[in-house]
Amino acid sequence: MIEPFQTTFAVPMTCDSCVKDISNALIEVEGIKKVEANLENQLVFVEGTAPPSSIVSAIQGTGRDAILRGSGSTDSSAVCILETHSSTVQNNIRGLARIVQVSSSKTIFDLTINGLGPGRYCITVRETGDISQGAESTGGIWDSLKSKVLGSGPQPVKEPRGNFGYMKVTDKGLGHVFIERQLAVWEIIGRSMVVSKTEEGPFSKEDPDTLVGVIARSAGVWDNDKTVCSCSGKNVWQERQEQVGKGMV
């Protein structure tokens, strides 16, 4: 069961009517317990158990956009843009994972997929962030001394912490899963995430239904709002427009 957590979103607001519209829309979303909007800082604070993707969709329903900005502290959020490396695909970006640390050792993953073939897919975090050859070059499933222990028998099975379970993709190519894991965001920054039909492969760089991406730190609530990447120099809304243009919401 998901425990209530707090998340913060950057939202363009110009007046008190904006605040009212957004607050009224969000309080109707299942799982949301509390909403606070700060007009001066263009931030909306939400408390509850609703997935961040549901919150973004509700805000978009008011005619505005929203970007997840973390849970209120530096280094509390990350993002992973998932893409296929197949040369036969025109729009290679097929997925987006929003990642937010909500306590000292608990992190939630809100994963949305758009464009894969129907079926059940494995979600794994890999040892390295090398995606030069797609999933083939990412290494094994991430593990550590804190591996999850499954069962209580005389020989309990240890499952890698990087095994995040499964998600179902519909006949329309859509998939969504909301995952809670006992880990801190800093443990997975720079590693890669793979969405694939099998956990261990063999993977093919040309498989359009195998997705891979590097888990990257995203700007926190109190970080520099003007620039999210010193390499590109893009601000949060420029990054957002690129993602929407590629099919991500």
N, C-alpha and C positions, 0 to 999 in steps of 0.2 A: 504493500500500500504506500502510495506517495504521500509524504508528509508535506504540509504547507511550506512554501518558500517564497522569498521575495525576489522580484526581478525589476529591472529598470529599462525603459525604452525612450529613445530619442524620438520626439514627434514634433513636426512643425505646427505651432499654435500661434495665433495672432491676437486672440481676444478671449474674454471669459466665455463666450458662446462656444468656442472651440473646446475649452475645458469641460463645459457641461455636456456637449455632444459626445465626447470621448468617454467621459465618466459614465454616462447613461448607457452607452453601448457595452462597456466592459463589465458593468455590474450584472448584466444579463447573461454573461458567459458562465457556463457551468464550471464550478471549481474556484471562481474568483471570490475572495472574501472582502478585500479592501482595495480601494483605488485612490491614489492621491496624484494630482497633477500640479506641476510647477511651471507656470506660464513664463516666468522670467528666464529660467534655465532650459525651457523646452524639453522637460523630462516628465515622464509618467511612471509612477511607482505602483507596482501591482503585487498583492499578496494572495496566495492561494495555491491550488494544485493544477491549474490549467496549463497546458503546454504553451510555450512561447509562440508557436505557430498559430494557435487559436487566438491569442491576444493580438498578434499582428493582423490577422484576418479581420477581427472585429474592428480594429482601428481603421483599416483600409475601407471597411464598410461605411465609414463616416466621410469618405472622400479624402482621407489623409493617409500618409505612409508612416511606417514605424521601423525602427532599427533596435534590436536587442543590444543593450549596453552593459550587461552584467548584473551583478547582485549587490552593487553598492561599494565594492572595494577593488583596489587595483589587482590585476592578475586573476580576476575571478571569472573571466569569460574567454572563450575561444571559438573558432569557426573552422569548418572543413568543407571546402567546395569539392565535390566528388565528380570526377569525369572519366569517361572511357578514353583509352589511348588508341582505339581502332581508327585506322585511316579511312574507313568507309563511312564514317559518321560525320555529318556536317556540323551539327550542334553537339559538341562533345560533353558539355556540362549537363549532368543528369541528376544531381543531388546536392543537398545542402544540410549540414549538421550544425545546429546551434548548440553550444556547450556552455553551461553555466554552473559554477561551483556555488552551492547554496549553504554549505557549512564547512567546518575545518577539514572534513574528510568525505563529504558527499557532493557528487556532481551529477547533473542531469543532462541527458542528450536528447535533443529534439530533431529527429532525422526525417527529412522529406525527400522522396524520390519521384522523378517525373521522366518517363520515357523508356523504362526497361521492359523486357519481355515479361509476361505474367509468370508467377511461380513463387517459391519460397527462397529467400536469399539469406546468407550468413553475413553477420556484421562482426568484423574483427578490427582491433587496433594492433598494428604490427610493430616489430622491434625498431625499425629504422624509418626515416623519412625519404629514402631514396625511391622516387617514382619514375626514374629515367626510363625504365623498361616496363612501366605500368606496375601491376601487382607483383610481377615476377621478381622485382628488385627490392621489395619491401622487407624481406627477411621473414622470420617466423612470427607466430602470434606473440604479442607482448606478454611477458610473465614477470614475476618478481617473487621475493620471499614471502609476500603476502597473498599468494595464490589462494583462491577460494577452495575450501574443502567441501566436497559433495558427499553426503551420506555420513553415517555414524558407525559403520560396521568396523570389523577388525582391520580392514584395508581400505580406508576412505580414499576416494579418487580426488586428485587435485586438478582443478581446471584453471587454465591461464586466466589472469585478470582481463586480458585483452579479448576474451571471447564474450561478445555482447549479445549473443542469441540470434534470433531470426526476425525477419520481417516478411510480410506477404505483399506482393505486387499484384494489382488487379489486372483484368483483361485490358483496361485502358492505360496500363503502364504506370499507375500511380501507387505509391506506397508511403506509409507514415508509421513511425514507431516512437514511443516516448520511453526512455530508459533511465533508471537511476542506478548509480554505481558508487561504491565506497572507494573513492580516490580523489586526489586533488588535481586541479587543472595542470599545475606545473609538471606533474609526472608524465603527461602525455604530449605536451607541447613539443613539436619537432618530429613526432612520430607520424605514422600514416594510418589512415583508416581505409579498409577495403570492404566493399559490398560485392558478394560473389555467390555463385551457386554452391560452391563447396568451401570449407574452411581453409584447407591446406593446398588447394589446387589439384593438379597442375594448372597454373594460370597461363593465359595467352594474351599477349599485348594486343592482338587484333580482335579479341572477344568484345563485342559491343555491350554485352551484359555484365562485364566486370568493371566496377568503378573503383577509383582510388583517388586519394587526396591527402595533402599534408595538413596536419592539425596545427593551426597558427593562432597565436594570441590575438585577440581583438581588443579594441580600446575599451577600457573600463569606464564607469560612470564619471569619475573625476579626472580622467586622462584628457589629453589634448583633443578637443572636439574637431579642430580644424583639419588635422591630418591623421589618417589611420595607418599610413605606410610611408616611411621616410624614403623608400625606393621610388614609389610611384608619385608621391606628393598628392594623392587623391584624398578628398575629404569623405566623410561617411556617406554623404548622399550621392556622390559620384560613384563610389563603390556599389551602393545600393542600386542605382540605375543600371549599372552593368549586369548585376545579378538578375534583375527583373527582365532585362533584355534577353537574357539567355535562358529564360524559362523558370527561374527560381523565384519563390515568393517569400 
